[in-house]
Amino acid sequence: MSTADAPATVSGADRVVRPRETTPEPVPDGTTFPKLLDQLAERLGDDGVALQEKRYGIWQPITWAGYRRRVRDFAHGLAHLGVRPGDVVAVLGDNRPEWLIGELASQSIGACVVGIYPTSVGEEIVHILTHARVRVVVAEDQEQVDKLIRLWDRLDTVDTVVYYDPRGLEDYDEDYLVEFTAIEEQGRRYEAAHPGWLDEQIASGRSSDVAVICTTSGTTAQPKLAMLSHHNLLSMGRSLMAIDPIAGRDRYASFLPFAWIGEQMLTVACGLQAGFTVSFPEEASTVKADLREIGPSVMFSPPRIWEDMVSQVQVRVAEAGWVKRATFAWGHRMGERVADRRVRGERVPPVQWLLGKVAELVALRPVREQLGLTRLKRGYTGGAPLGPDVFRFFHSIGVNLKQIFGQTEICGIAVAHRDDDVKFNTVGTPIPATEMRIADDGEVLLRSPAVFQGYYLNEDASQEAMDADGWLHTGDAGYLDDDDHLVVIDRAKDVRVSADGTRFSPAFIENKIKFSPYVEEAVVFGGDAGGSTRPYIAAMVTIDMQTVGAWAERAHLSYTTYTDLAQKEAVYRLIAEQIHRANQDLPESIQVRRFLLLHKQLDPDDEEITRTRKVRRGLISDRYGELIEALYGDAESVSVTSTVTYQDGTTAERTIGLKVWSMDGFAPAPRRRRFAWSRRR
């Protein structure tokens, strides 16, 4: 965003902002996740469902007593494998009950877990397993096991791989492979030979023990390993639930990787304190359908999930008949008016309230049902900026979406909106037990019981992240508005100054562009980057293959591949229209003047974006330097050489010509749009 008119509070470095609410009771000394599981199992036994997984179309429940039984079996099995207090157990795979069983079992014997994203490959896996000195890896299935087998000669510390989905692994004969259920069976024998041993281990657990190691985003280098204790996570969970209560009857669907702090935050830190049921969708491809079936009460997802939902609605509305388009357009306007008052805590006038109820019935509730959000009490977004347009859209359809601000090093959350105090351009105010202040250089500093224990085996980085007074240096630039709401500008290192001196956030411009359903990613260049000041703002854009492909079908535009589609003249004009709309809300000096459509999607496997889809700007600038230079030249096209890998493993070099499109003098083609469903601001 433009920060030229940022208030004077940007320099108010010494003022500490504290939460409005009373600090909740501190976490009782000695509380750990395994102890909370024992308490829930004693209280609810076989009467309450702890976990449920959909298999072959049927929900398979695990009661609290059954959950504890399996955790105990696996904990004894890990002890049989030689896992000791202080060791690190890695888990690699999608969300399944075995992921949590492995985590709680490790914690029961004084060890901790480090999660690895299921999409991770090669160097990333080697880095995490080697740096954390992991001996035992719990892997999901054949795909994950194959990755480890290919890397085995480089995994010096690992001696055992435990898999929990045996399909396709029946004929594997590597001696280090063992099935999850076999470890549980070994655990039962170990328990019979060591009665009472595990109870002693659980009882001796301390709140200060490291429970989870979470990888940081790694936008500039290999991810660091942040150590989070039981006390860190539990105190964060208590603080969140002090402003947004979560009860045992609430529903929660776990479909985002447990390697991400956001999933640990709700599933583990809140789940084991509230005692709610955690549901696991059957497959990644069935998440949308399973969400509708579960109807979660609470949900926390990064911006890309919410942006994908908006794209779904936009596409469905565009493809609907004129009656449905008109109905939704009217309902959206009514919902937006009601939402604008509610988020400010204002009274809704009776007539507006009545119209809002009608809109809810005929237009808004059906949309929420399609998205699986009908029962949602609160939704959270964090991990990266969410555009105000997306934020406003969800409130207009009746979804109580709230921005949160935090990072792995503070257990995912430190600042949040309240139900009656939501501002679409802020991330809220500190949650209970959290203090916040803005440093002289505009960096956001945080202090709370949730601040991490440091980076694993990286003392220098730990000291850089925290000062002697316990303040966590977030690396994000921001300021406080008149109501002490935090406005996050961008990562401090990414804030730019345009040619006319306007400070701006590339991420803000990117989010404006990404509000279009046809845009998957956008990377903005310009300002004072790289030791010189670019004369204007330019962008590199990747299209959304699904939505642009559907648009091409309706336009009778033939294409073969992503690259072919992205370089069509009509597609360039389509994206130019989206950028033109985004530019209308931006100061002239930071409007996008030139752009190109990349020949490929940005890929975490190519290290261009992180696993949480944050752009690695430094790598992008180095890898696509020739394309960036073309954006600031006079040429109307630029060539790029790409390596293509075929199914048989052979490769070939291809030279691809990319168009460079200028927005100077561009005007969208006039259209008859009787029913505009979205109002841009």
C-alpha positions as CSV (number, residue, x, y, z in Angstrom):
1,M,0.0,0.0,0.0
2,S,1.0,3.6,-0.3
3,T,2.4,4.9,3.0
4,A,2.8,8.5,2.0
5,D,0.0,9.5,4.3
6,A,0.9,7.2,7.2
7,P,0.2,8.8,10.5
8,A,2.8,10.1,12.9
9,T,2.5,7.0,15.0
10,V,4.9,5.4,12.6
11,S,7.7,7.0,14.6
12,G,6.1,6.5,18.0
13,A,8.6,3.9,18.9
14,D,8.4,3.9,22.7
15,R,4.7,3.5,23.1
16,V,3.7,0.0,24.1
17,V,0.2,-1.2,22.9
18,R,-1.5,-3.7,25.1
19,P,-4.7,-5.8,24.7
20,R,-8.0,-4.4,25.8
21,E,-9.1,-7.6,27.5
22,T,-8.0,-9.0,30.9
23,T,-5.1,-11.4,30.6
24,P,-6.4,-15.0,30.9
25,E,-5.2,-17.3,33.7
26,P,-1.7,-18.5,32.9
27,V,-1.1,-22.0,31.8
28,P,-0.7,-24.2,34.9
29,D,2.9,-25.2,35.5
30,G,3.7,-28.6,34.1
31,T,0.8,-28.7,31.6
32,T,1.7,-30.6,28.4
33,F,-0.3,-31.9,25.4
34,P,-0.1,-35.6,26.5
35,K,-1.4,-34.6,30.0
36,L,-4.3,-32.8,28.4
37,L,-5.0,-35.9,26.2
38,D,-5.1,-38.0,29.4
39,Q,-7.6,-35.6,31.0
40,L,-9.9,-35.6,28.0
41,A,-9.7,-39.4,27.7
42,E,-10.6,-39.8,31.4
43,R,-13.5,-37.3,31.1
44,L,-15.0,-38.3,27.8
45,G,-13.7,-41.9,27.3
46,D,-15.6,-43.7,24.5
47,D,-18.4,-41.2,24.6
48,G,-16.7,-38.4,22.7
49,V,-15.1,-38.5,19.2
50,A,-11.6,-37.0,19.1
51,L,-10.7,-37.6,15.5
52,Q,-12.6,-38.8,12.4
53,E,-11.2,-39.6,9.0
54,K,-13.2,-40.2,5.9
55,R,-12.3,-43.4,4.1
56,Y,-14.1,-44.9,1.2
57,G,-16.9,-42.3,1.7
58,I,-17.5,-43.2,5.3
59,W,-16.4,-41.3,8.4
60,Q,-14.3,-43.5,10.7
61,P,-14.3,-42.1,14.3
62,I,-11.6,-42.5,17.0
63,T,-12.9,-41.8,20.5
64,W,-10.8,-40.0,23.1
65,A,-10.1,-43.3,24.8
66,G,-9.0,-44.8,21.5
67,Y,-6.9,-41.8,20.7
68,R,-5.0,-42.1,24.0
69,R,-4.6,-45.9,23.5
70,R,-3.0,-45.5,20.1
71,V,-0.8,-42.6,21.3
72,R,0.4,-44.8,24.2
73,D,1.1,-47.8,21.9
74,F,3.1,-45.7,19.5
75,A,5.0,-43.9,22.3
76,H,6.1,-47.3,23.6
77,G,7.0,-48.3,20.1
78,L,9.2,-45.2,19.6
79,A,10.9,-46.0,22.9
80,H,11.6,-49.5,21.5
81,L,13.2,-47.8,18.5
82,G,15.5,-45.9,20.8
83,V,13.9,-42.5,20.8
84,R,14.8,-40.6,23.9
85,P,14.0,-37.3,25.6
86,G,15.3,-34.4,23.6
87,D,15.3,-36.3,20.3
88,V,13.4,-35.0,17.2
89,V,11.0,-37.2,15.3
90,A,10.0,-36.0,11.8
91,V,6.6,-36.5,10.2
92,L,6.3,-36.2,6.4
93,G,2.8,-36.5,4.8
94,D,-0.7,-35.2,4.5
95,N,-3.1,-34.8,7.5
96,R,-4.2,-38.1,9.0
97,P,-4.9,-39.3,12.5
98,E,-1.4,-41.0,12.5
99,W,0.2,-37.5,12.1
100,L,-1.2,-36.4,15.5
101,I,-0.7,-39.8,17.1
102,G,3.0,-39.6,16.1
103,E,3.2,-36.1,17.5
104,L,1.6,-36.8,20.8
105,A,3.5,-40.1,21.2
106,S,6.8,-38.3,20.7
107,Q,5.9,-35.6,23.2
108,S,4.8,-38.3,25.7
109,I,8.4,-39.6,26.0
110,G,10.0,-36.2,26.1
111,A,10.9,-35.9,22.4
112,C,9.4,-33.4,19.9
113,V,8.3,-33.4,16.3
114,V,9.3,-31.5,13.2
115,G,6.8,-31.4,10.4
116,I,7.8,-31.5,6.7
117,Y,5.4,-30.3,4.0
118,P,4.1,-33.2,1.9
119,T,5.1,-31.4,-1.2
120,S,8.7,-31.0,-0.1
121,V,11.5,-32.6,-2.2
122,G,15.2,-33.0,-2.4
123,E,17.3,-30.4,-0.7
124,E,14.5,-29.2,1.6
125,I,14.0,-32.7,3.1
126,V,17.7,-33.3,3.5
127,H,18.2,-29.9,5.1
128,I,15.5,-30.4,7.7
129,L,16.3,-34.1,8.6
130,T,20.1,-33.4,8.7
131,H,19.9,-30.2,10.7
132,A,17.4,-31.5,13.2
133,R,19.5,-34.8,13.6
134,V,16.4,-36.9,13.0
135,R,16.6,-40.7,13.6
136,V,13.0,-41.7,13.0
137,V,10.8,-40.4,10.2
138,V,7.1,-41.1,10.1
139,A,6.1,-41.0,6.4
140,E,2.6,-41.2,5.0
141,D,2.6,-43.4,1.9
142,Q,4.5,-44.7,-1.1
143,E,5.1,-41.3,-2.5
144,Q,6.8,-40.0,0.6
145,V,8.7,-43.2,1.2
146,D,10.1,-43.1,-2.4
147,K,11.4,-39.6,-1.8
148,L,13.3,-40.8,1.3
149,I,14.7,-43.9,-0.5
150,R,16.1,-41.7,-3.3
151,L,17.7,-39.5,-0.7
152,W,18.8,-42.3,1.6
153,D,22.6,-42.0,1.0
154,R,22.4,-38.4,2.1
155,L,20.4,-38.9,5.3
156,D,23.2,-39.8,7.6
157,T,21.2,-39.5,10.9
158,V,18.1,-41.4,9.9
159,D,17.8,-45.1,10.7
160,T,14.1,-45.9,10.6
161,V,11.2,-44.9,8.3
162,V,7.7,-45.7,9.6
163,Y,4.9,-45.5,7.0
164,Y,1.2,-45.4,7.8
165,D,-0.4,-46.0,4.4
166,P,0.9,-49.4,3.2
167,R,-0.7,-49.3,-0.3
168,G,2.0,-50.0,-2.9
169,L,4.6,-50.8,-0.3
170,E,4.0,-54.5,0.1
171,D,7.0,-55.6,-2.0
172,Y,9.5,-53.0,-0.7
173,D,12.4,-54.8,1.1
174,E,14.5,-52.0,2.6
175,D,15.3,-53.0,6.1
176,Y,14.7,-49.6,7.5
177,L,11.1,-49.5,6.5
178,V,8.4,-50.6,9.0
179,E,4.6,-50.2,9.1
180,F,3.0,-47.9,11.6
181,T,0.8,-50.7,13.0
182,A,3.8,-52.8,13.5
183,I,5.4,-50.1,15.7
184,E,2.1,-50.0,17.7
185,E,2.3,-53.8,18.1
186,Q,5.9,-53.5,19.3
187,G,4.8,-50.8,21.7
188,R,2.2,-53.0,23.3
189,R,4.9,-55.6,23.9
190,Y,7.2,-52.9,25.3
191,E,4.5,-51.7,27.6
192,A,4.0,-55.2,28.9
193,A,7.7,-55.5,29.7
194,H,7.8,-51.9,31.3
195,P,4.5,-51.4,33.2
196,G,4.1,-47.8,34.5
197,W,7.1,-46.5,32.5
198,L,5.1,-44.2,30.2
199,D,3.0,-42.8,33.0
200,E,6.3,-41.7,34.7
201,Q,7.5,-40.1,31.4
202,I,4.3,-38.2,30.9
203,A,4.2,-37.0,34.5
204,S,7.7,-35.7,34.3
205,G,7.0,-33.6,31.2
206,R,7.4,-29.9,31.7
207,S,5.6,-27.0,30.1
208,S,9.0,-25.6,29.0
209,D,9.9,-28.7,27.0
210,V,10.0,-28.2,23.3
211,A,6.8,-29.7,21.8
212,V,7.0,-28.9,18.1
213,I,9.7,-27.6,15.7
214,C,8.1,-25.6,12.9
215,T,10.0,-24.5,9.8
216,T,9.9,-20.8,9.0
217,S,8.8,-19.6,5.5
218,G,12.4,-19.4,4.2
219,T,11.7,-16.5,1.8
220,T,15.4,-15.6,1.6
221,A,17.2,-18.9,2.4
222,Q,16.7,-22.4,3.7
223,P,14.0,-22.5,6.4
224,K,15.1,-22.1,10.0
225,L,13.7,-24.5,12.7
226,A,11.8,-22.6,15.3
227,M,11.4,-24.4,18.7
228,L,8.0,-24.0,20.3
229,S,7.3,-25.3,23.8
230,H,4.1,-26.7,25.3
231,H,3.8,-23.4,27.2
232,N,4.2,-21.3,24.1
233,L,1.5,-23.0,22.2
234,L,-0.9,-23.4,25.1
235,S,-0.6,-19.8,26.2
236,M,-1.3,-18.7,22.6
237,G,-4.4,-20.9,22.5
238,R,-5.7,-19.5,25.7
239,S,-5.3,-16.0,24.6
240,L,-7.1,-16.6,21.3
241,M,-10.0,-18.4,23.0
242,A,-10.3,-15.6,25.5
243,I,-11.5,-13.3,22.7
244,D,-13.0,-16.0,20.5
245,P,-14.3,-18.9,22.6
246,I,-14.2,-22.4,21.1
247,A,-16.2,-25.2,22.7
248,G,-16.0,-29.0,22.6
249,R,-19.1,-29.2,20.4
250,D,-17.5,-27.0,17.7
251,R,-16.5,-28.6,14.4
252,Y,-13.0,-28.3,12.8
253,A,-11.7,-29.7,9.5
254,S,-8.0,-30.2,9.3
255,F,-6.8,-30.1,5.7
256,L,-3.7,-27.8,5.7
257,P,-0.3,-29.2,6.5
258,F,0.6,-29.8,10.2
259,A,4.1,-28.5,9.2
260,W,2.4,-25.1,9.1
261,I,2.1,-23.3,12.4
262,G,-1.5,-22.2,11.5
263,E,-2.7,-25.8,11.6
264,Q,-0.8,-26.6,14.9
265,M,-2.3,-23.5,16.4
266,L,-5.9,-24.6,16.1
267,T,-5.8,-28.4,15.8
268,V,-3.4,-29.0,18.7
269,A,-3.0,-25.8,20.8
270,C,-6.8,-25.0,20.9
271,G,-8.1,-28.5,20.1
272,L,-6.6,-30.2,23.2
273,Q,-7.8,-27.4,25.5
274,A,-11.3,-27.1,24.1
275,G,-11.7,-30.8,23.3
276,F,-13.4,-30.5,19.9
277,T,-13.5,-33.1,17.2
278,V,-10.9,-32.9,14.4
279,S,-12.1,-34.1,11.0
280,F,-9.8,-35.2,8.2
281,P,-11.1,-35.1,4.6
282,E,-10.6,-38.2,2.5
283,E,-8.4,-36.7,-0.2
284,A,-7.1,-33.3,-1.4
285,S,-9.5,-33.6,-4.3
286,T,-12.5,-34.1,-1.9
287,V,-11.8,-31.2,0.5
288,K,-14.5,-28.9,-0.9
289,A,-17.2,-31.6,-0.8
290,D,-16.1,-32.8,2.7
291,L,-16.0,-29.2,4.0
292,R,-19.7,-28.8,3.0
293,E,-20.5,-32.1,4.8
294,I,-18.6,-31.2,8.0
295,G,-19.7,-27.5,8.1
296,P,-16.8,-26.3,10.3
297,S,-17.4,-23.8,13.1
298,V,-13.9,-22.3,13.0
299,M,-11.4,-22.2,10.2
300,F,-7.9,-20.7,9.8
301,S,-6.4,-20.6,6.3
302,P,-3.7,-18.6,4.4
303,P,-5.0,-16.0,1.9
304,R,-4.6,-18.4,-1.1
305,I,-7.5,-20.5,0.3
306,W,-9.8,-17.5,0.7
307,E,-8.7,-16.1,-2.7
308,D,-9.5,-19.5,-4.3
309,M,-13.0,-19.4,-2.8
310,V,-13.6,-15.9,-4.2
311,S,-12.5,-17.1,-7.6
312,Q,-15.0,-20.0,-7.4
313,V,-17.8,-17.6,-6.7
314,Q,-16.7,-15.2,-9.5
315,V,-16.6,-18.0,-12.1
316,R,-19.9,-19.5,-11.0
317,V,-21.6,-16.1,-11.1
318,A,-20.1,-15.3,-14.5
319,E,-21.4,-18.6,-15.9
320,A,-24.9,-18.3,-14.3
321,G,-28.0,-17.0,-16.1
322,W,-29.0,-13.4,-15.9
323,V,-31.7,-13.9,-13.2
324,K,-29.1,-15.5,-10.8
325,R,-26.6,-12.9,-11.7
326,A,-29.1,-10.1,-10.9
327,T,-30.2,-11.8,-7.7
328,F,-26.6,-12.2,-6.4
329,A,-25.7,-8.7,-7.5
330,W,-28.5,-7.2,-5.4
331,G,-27.9,-9.6,-2.5
332,H,-24.2,-8.7,-2.5
333,R,-25.0,-5.0,-2.4
334,M,-27.4,-5.4,0.6
335,G,-24.9,-7.7,2.4
336,E,-22.1,-5.2,1.9
337,R,-24.1,-2.4,3.4
338,V,-25.1,-4.4,6.5
339,A,-21.5,-5.7,6.9
340,D,-20.0,-2.2,6.7
341,R,-22.1,-1.2,9.8
342,R,-21.6,-4.4,11.7
343,V,-17.8,-4.5,11.4
344,R,-17.8,-1.0,12.9
345,G,-20.0,-2.0,15.8
346,E,-22.8,0.2,14.5
347,R,-26.6,-0.4,14.7
348,V,-28.2,-1.6,11.5
349,P,-31.3,0.4,10.6
350,P,-34.5,-1.7,10.6
351,V,-35.2,-1.4,6.9
352,Q,-31.6,-2.3,6.0
353,W,-31.7,-5.2,8.5
354,L,-34.9,-6.5,6.8
355,L,-33.4,-6.2,3.3
356,G,-30.3,-7.9,4.6
357,K,-32.4,-10.9,5.8
358,V,-34.1,-11.2,2.4
359,A,-30.6,-11.1,0.7
360,E,-29.4,-13.7,3.1
361,L,-32.2,-16.0,2.2
362,V,-32.2,-15.7,-1.6
363,A,-28.6,-14.9,-2.4
364,L,-26.0,-15.1,0.3
365,R,-26.7,-18.3,2.3
366,P,-26.7,-20.4,-1.0
367,V,-23.2,-19.1,-1.7
368,R,-22.0,-20.0,1.8
369,E,-23.5,-23.5,1.4
370,Q,-21.5,-24.0,-1.8
371,L,-18.3,-23.0,0.0
372,G,-19.0,-25.1,3.1
373,L,-19.2,-22.1,5.3
374,T,-22.8,-22.1,6.5
375,R,-22.0,-23.0,10.1
376,L,-18.8,-21.0,10.3
377,K,-18.7,-18.8,13.4
378,R,-15.3,-17.3,12.7
379,G,-12.8,-17.6,9.9
380,Y,-9.2,-16.4,10.2
381,T,-6.6,-15.6,7.6
382,G,-2.9,-15.0,8.2
383,G,0.6,-15.9,7.0
384,A,0.5,-13.4,4.2
385,P,-1.4,-10.2,3.3
386,L,-5.0,-10.6,2.2
387,G,-6.4,-7.9,-0.1
388,P,-9.1,-5.6,1.4
389,D,-11.4,-6.5,-1.6
390,V,-11.3,-10.2,-0.7
391,F,-11.8,-9.4,3.0
392,R,-14.8,-7.2,2.3
393,F,-16.4,-9.8,0.0
394,F,-16.5,-12.5,2.7
395,H,-18.2,-10.1,5.1
396,S,-20.7,-9.1,2.5
397,I,-21.8,-12.7,2.1
398,G,-22.1,-13.2,5.9
399,V,-18.7,-14.8,6.7
400,N,-17.1,-13.5,9.9
401,L,-13.6,-13.4,8.5
402,K,-10.9,-11.9,10.6
403,Q,-7.3,-11.0,9.8
404,I,-4.6,-12.1,12.2
405,F,-0.9,-11.2,12.4
406,G,1.8,-13.3,13.7
407,Q,4.5,-15.7,12.6
408,T,6.0,-19.1,13.4
409,E,8.2,-17.6,16.1
410,I,5.1,-16.4,18.2
411,C,3.0,-19.5,17.6
412,G,1.2,-18.0,14.6
413,I,-0.8,-15.2,16.2
414,A,-0.3,-12.1,18.2
415,V,-2.7,-9.5,16.8
416,A,-6.3,-10.1,15.7
417,H,-9.6,-8.4,14.9
418,R,-12.5,-8.6,17.3
419,D,-16.0,-9.5,16.2
420,D,-17.3,-6.0,16.5
421,D,-14.1,-4.2,15.5
422,V,-13.0,-5.2,12.0
423,K,-11.1,-2.9,9.6
424,F,-10.4,-4.2,6.2
425,N,-7.0,-2.5,5.9
426,T,-5.7,-3.5,9.3
427,V,-4.9,-6.8,11.2
428,G,-6.5,-5.7,14.5
429,T,-5.1,-5.2,18.0
430,P,-2.9,-7.4,20.3
431,I,-4.6,-10.5,21.7
432,P,-4.5,-11.0,25.5
433,A,-1.1,-11.4,27.1
434,T,0.6,-9.8,24.1
435,E,2.4,-6.5,23.9
436,M,3.3,-4.6,20.7
437,R,5.3,-1.6,19.7
438,I,6.7,0.0,16.6
439,A,10.5,0.5,16.4
440,D,12.0,3.8,15.2
441,D,12.5,2.3,11.8
442,G,8.9,1.1,11.6
443,E,9.5,-2.5,12.4
444,V,6.8,-4.3,14.4
445,L,8.0,-5.7,17.7
446,L,6.0,-8.2,19.8
447,R,6.3,-9.7,23.3
448,S,4.2,-12.5,24.9
449,P,4.5,-15.9,26.6
450,A,4.1,-17.4,23.1
451,V,7.4,-16.2,21.8
452,F,9.5,-19.2,20.8
453,Q,12.5,-20.8,22.5
454,G,14.9,-20.0,19.7
455,Y,16.0,-21.7,16.4
456,Y,17.3,-25.2,16.7
457,L,21.1,-25.3,16.8
458,N,21.2,-21.7,15.5
459,E,22.1,-19.4,18.4
460,D,23.2,-16.5,16.3
461,A,19.9,-16.3,14.4
462,S,18.0,-16.7,17.8
463,Q,19.8,-13.7,19.2
464,E,19.0,-11.6,16.1
465,A,15.3,-12.5,16.4
466,M,14.9,-11.5,20.1
467,D,16.4,-8.7,22.1
468,A,17.4,-8.8,25.8
469,D,14.0,-7.5,26.9
470,G,12.1,-10.3,25.2
471,W,10.9,-8.4,22.2
472,L,10.5,-10.4,19.0
473,H,11.7,-8.6,15.9
474,T,9.2,-9.6,13.2
475,G,10.9,-8.1,10.2
476,D,7.6,-6.6,9.2
477,A,7.1,-2.8,8.7
478,G,3.9,-1.3,10.0
479,Y,2.2,1.5,11.8
480,L,-0.7,2.1,14.2
481,D,-3.9,3.9,13.2
482,D,-5.9,6.2,15.4
483,D,-7.6,3.2,17.1
484,D,-4.4,1.4,17.8
485,H,-5.1,-1.1,15.0
486,L,-1.9,-2.4,13.4
487,V,-1.5,-1.7,9.7
488,V,1.1,-4.0,8.2
489,I,2.8,-2.5,5.2
490,D,5.0,-5.4,4.1
491,R,8.2,-7.1,5.0
492,A,10.5,-4.3,6.1
493,K,13.1,-5.3,3.5
494,D,10.5,-5.3,0.7
495,V,9.1,-1.8,1.3
496,R,10.0,0.4,-1.7
497,V,10.1,4.1,-2.6
498,S,8.9,5.1,-6.1
499,A,10.5,7.6,-8.3
500,D,8.5,10.5,-6.9
501,G,9.3,9.5,-3.3
502,T,6.0,7.5,-2.5
503,R,6.6,4.6,-0.1
504,F,4.7,1.5,-1.2
505,S,4.2,-2.1,-0.6
506,P,4.7,-4.5,-3.6
507,A,2.5,-7.0,-1.8
508,F,-0.4,-4.6,-1.6
509,I,-0.3,-4.0,-5.4
510,E,0.1,-7.7,-6.0
511,N,-3.0,-8.4,-3.9
512,K,-5.0,-5.8,-5.9
513,I,-4.1,-7.7,-9.1
514,K,-4.7,-11.1,-7.6
515,F,-8.3,-10.2,-6.6
516,S,-9.0,-11.1,-10.3
517,P,-10.1,-14.7,-10.7
518,Y,-7.9,-14.9,-13.7
519,V,-4.6,-14.2,-11.9
520,E,-2.9,-16.8,-9.8
521,E,0.3,-14.9,-8.8
522,A,1.7,-11.5,-9.5
523,V,5.2,-10.2,-8.7
524,V,5.7,-6.4,-8.8
525,F,8.9,-4.6,-9.5
526,G,9.9,-1.0,-9.3
527,G,11.0,1.6,-6.8
528,D,14.4,1.7,-5.1
529,A,15.3,-2.0,-5.4
530,G,18.8,-3.3,-6.2
531,G,20.6,0.0,-5.5
532,S,18.8,2.0,-8.2
533,T,15.3,3.4,-8.6
534,R,13.2,2.1,-11.4
535,P,11.2,4.8,-13.2
536,Y,7.8,3.0,-12.9
537,I,6.0,-0.1,-11.6
538,A,6.0,-3.3,-13.7
539,A,4.6,-6.8,-13.0
540,M,5.2,-10.4,-13.9
541,V,1.9,-12.3,-13.8
542,T,0.9,-16.0,-13.9
543,I,-2.6,-16.8,-15.0
544,D,-5.0,-19.2,-13.2
545,M,-5.2,-22.1,-15.6
546,Q,-8.6,-23.3,-14.5
547,T,-10.4,-20.0,-14.7
548,V,-8.6,-18.6,-17.8
549,G,-9.1,-22.0,-19.4
550,A,-12.9,-21.9,-18.7
551,W,-13.0,-18.3,-20.1
552,A,-11.1,-19.4,-23.2
553,E,-13.7,-22.2,-23.8
554,R,-16.6,-19.6,-23.5
555,A,-14.7,-17.4,-25.9
556,H,-14.1,-20.3,-28.4
557,L,-10.3,-19.7,-28.0
558,S,-8.3,-22.9,-28.7
559,Y,-5.1,-23.7,-26.9
560,T,-2.8,-26.6,-26.1
561,T,-0.7,-25.9,-23.0
562,Y,-0.4,-23.4,-20.2
563,T,2.4,-21.6,-22.1
564,D,0.3,-21.5,-25.3
565,L,-2.7,-20.1,-23.5
566,A,-0.7,-17.5,-21.5
567,Q,0.8,-16.0,-24.7
568,K,-2.5,-15.5,-26.6
569,E,-3.3,-11.9,-27.5
570,A,-6.8,-12.2,-26.1
571,V,-5.5,-13.5,-22.7
572,Y,-3.1,-10.5,-22.5
573,R,-6.0,-8.2,-23.1
574,L,-8.0,-10.0,-20.5
575,I,-5.3,-9.6,-17.9
576,A,-4.7,-6.0,-19.0
577,E,-8.3,-5.3,-18.1
578,Q,-7.8,-6.8,-14.6
579,I,-4.7,-4.7,-14.1
580,H,-6.5,-1.6,-15.4
581,R,-9.1,-2.1,-12.6
582,A,-6.5,-2.6,-10.0
583,N,-4.7,0.6,-11.1
584,Q,-7.8,2.7,-10.6
585,D,-7.5,2.4,-6.9
586,L,-3.8,3.2,-6.7
587,P,-1.9,6.5,-6.8
588,E,-0.6,7.3,-10.2
589,S,3.0,6.9,-9.3
590,I,2.6,3.3,-8.2
591,Q,0.2,2.1,-11.0
592,V,1.4,-0.8,-13.1
593,R,2.7,0.5,-16.4
594,R,4.0,-2.7,-18.1
595,F,3.6,-6.4,-17.5
596,L,4.2,-9.8,-19.0
597,L,2.6,-13.2,-18.6
598,L,5.1,-15.8,-17.5
599,H,5.4,-19.0,-19.5
600,K,5.0,-21.1,-16.4
601,Q,3.4,-21.1,-13.0
602,L,5.6,-20.2,-10.0
603,D,6.5,-23.5,-8.2
604,P,7.7,-24.2,-4.7
605,D,9.7,-27.1,-6.1
606,D,11.6,-24.6,-8.2
607,E,12.1,-22.5,-5.0
608,E,10.3,-19.6,-6.6
609,I,7.7,-19.5,-3.8
610,T,7.6,-21.0,-0.4
611,R,5.3,-23.9,0.6
612,T,2.9,-21.3,2.0
613,R,3.1,-19.5,-1.4
614,K,5.1,-16.5,-0.4
615,V,7.2,-15.1,-3.2
616,R,11.0,-15.4,-2.9
617,R,11.7,-12.0,-4.4
618,G,15.5,-12.4,-4.4
619,L,15.4,-15.6,-6.3
620,I,12.8,-14.3,-8.8
621,S,15.0,-11.2,-9.4
622,D,18.0,-13.3,-10.1
623,R,16.3,-16.0,-12.2
624,Y,14.2,-13.7,-14.3
625,G,16.6,-10.8,-14.5
626,E,16.4,-10.7,-18.3
627,L,12.6,-10.5,-18.2
628,I,12.7,-7.8,-15.6
629,E,15.1,-5.7,-17.8
630,A,12.7,-6.2,-20.7
631,L,9.9,-4.7,-18.7
632,Y,11.9,-1.5,-18.3
633,G,13.0,-1.3,-22.0
634,D,11.3,-0.5,-25.2
635,A,11.0,-4.0,-26.6
636,E,7.5,-5.5,-27.2
637,S,8.7,-9.1,-26.6
638,V,11.5,-11.0,-24.9
639,S,12.7,-14.6,-25.4
640,V,13.3,-17.1,-22.6
641,T,14.9,-20.5,-22.7
642,S,13.0,-23.2,-20.9
643,T,13.9,-26.9,-20.1
644,V,11.1,-29.3,-20.8
645,T,11.1,-32.7,-19.2
646,Y,9.1,-35.4,-21.0
647,Q,7.4,-38.5,-19.4
648,D,10.3,-40.8,-20.4
649,G,12.7,-38.6,-18.5
650,T,14.4,-37.0,-21.5
651,T,14.7,-33.2,-21.6
652,A,14.8,-30.6,-24.3
653,E,15.6,-26.9,-24.5
654,R,12.8,-24.6,-25.9
655,T,13.0,-20.9,-26.7
656,I,9.7,-19.2,-25.9
657,G,8.8,-15.6,-26.9
658,L,6.9,-13.6,-24.2
659,K,5.0,-10.5,-25.0
660,V,5.6,-7.3,-23.0
661,W,2.3,-5.3,-22.7
662,S,2.2,-1.6,-22.0
663,M,-0.7,-0.1,-20.1
664,D,-0.1,3.4,-21.5
665,G,-3.2,4.4,-23.3
666,F,-4.9,1.1,-22.7
667,A,-8.7,1.2,-22.2
668,P,-10.9,-1.9,-21.7
669,A,-13.3,-2.7,-24.4
670,P,-16.8,-1.3,-23.6
671,R,-19.1,-3.9,-22.3
672,R,-22.8,-4.1,-21.4
673,R,-22.7,-5.1,-17.8
674,R,-26.2,-4.7,-16.4
675,F,-25.5,-6.6,-13.2
676,A,-22.1,-5.9,-11.6
677,W,-21.8,-8.2,-8.6
678,S,-18.6,-6.7,-7.1
679,R,-17.9,-3.1,-6.1
680,R,-14.2,-2.3,-6.3
681,R,-12.8,0.2,-3.8
